[in-house]
Amino acid sequence: MSDSQRDSDQHIRLFIPGPTEVRPEILDAQTRWMIGHRMPEAAELFGRVQEKLRQVFLTESRVYVTASSGTGWQEGAVRNLVARKALNCVNGAFADRWREVTEANGKANAVLEAPWGEPIRPEAVVERLAGGEFDAVTIVHNETSTGVVSPIQEIAAAVRALPNGEEITILVDSVSGLSGAELRFDEWDLDMVFTSSQKAFALPPGLAFAAVSDRALAKARTVENRGYYFDIVDLEKYLLRNQTPATPAISLLYALDRQLEDMVAEGMPARFARHLAMRDRTITWAQERGFSLFAAEGYRSPTVTCVTNDRGLDIGALNQYLRRHGMIISNGYGPLKGKNFRIAHMGDTTMTELDELLATIDGYLNSEA
Ligand SMILES: Cc1ncc(COP(=O)(O)O)c(C=O)c1O
């Protein structure tokens, strides 16, 4: 489809933390002829995708692909991998949603809370886990509501150093982090990490990906009531023949296959570095204009910057202005609405595009002055 058919007049470039901008060639990849999910062509497609997903998750383990959004895996993680009691680490809205999901699935839990804007700290996690009460911990890598990245590598190392550290299942939501904010599944010794397609993967919504360690899969085989759609024991059985138990979202898999080519070609170190550079540019821009940052220093997200609204801007009016220029950012999340605004710099967004956004916001600030 050409861009004119797609109606470029109505194109509003997304600088919101999901869904993110999807390039035209990736959108187009979805229009290939349909195939049946038990045909050899589908197995080839699934196999190709699996190979590349492992390179993105930096793992030699498996990565399950589901026709769902990331919330599905918040549920799948606790259903498969909480046997006795979960420690839910909560430092923002999405971490709190995972607590809610844990409870909605009838799992015993306790909460480790950190103030919004702060990361989850390794010392606090191990202090709670040391008693031996918990067999799993849930942590959000990149809190989209606050723009905070938690030190997953340090947390995992501290957990593994506990006497019972090998028995604790480390569950990580990297929905708005993975492939933008550094995460190394094998090297950091994690058990499950999941993400959604519509964030730093820069794909349409509708797919979710979950990497699972051998240790976690072995544990799941002993857990009762794993549920059905996200049962990793069943998903594994099908993955071994490059299939899924239920009908996959084939058009989205075409787009994923195409997008992963480019992600792998860019390489994960370069991808992480590009996101960090965009984060730093956004932070400098904000500070030079008299704004402070909501996230604690040292823990600012590479994919989304949460700018404190120190100048008392009308964020709705700012976004109306941006829309007229074909762009959009996000207001603060939930209780932070109006108090801050969020600029996403994730996926395939380039520094040039980010600079255009920041210059357009400058245009608004100057018109206000
Ligand atoms: C950190 C985090 N976790 C979970 C979710 C829920 O993901 P989804 O909307 O793909 O279900 C989001 C959505 O923004 C998120 O940012």
The ligand as a Gaussian input file, in Angstrom:
#p B3LYP/6-31G(d) Opt

LIG

0 1
 C        4.946000      -2.216000      32.112000
 C        3.668000      -2.686000      31.486000
 N        3.177000      -3.877000      31.848000
 C        2.036000      -4.347000      31.321000
 C        1.323000      -3.617000      30.408000
 C        0.096000      -4.179000      29.815000
 O        0.434000      -4.594000      28.530000
 P       -0.655000      -4.815000      27.396000
 O       -1.362000      -3.517000      27.210000
 O        0.189000      -5.246000      26.213000
 O       -1.550000      -5.893000      27.886000
 C        1.779000      -2.365000      30.009000
 C        1.026000      -1.547000      29.050000
 O        1.305000      -0.418000      28.793000
 C        2.993000      -1.896000      30.558000
 O        3.479000      -0.712000      30.195000

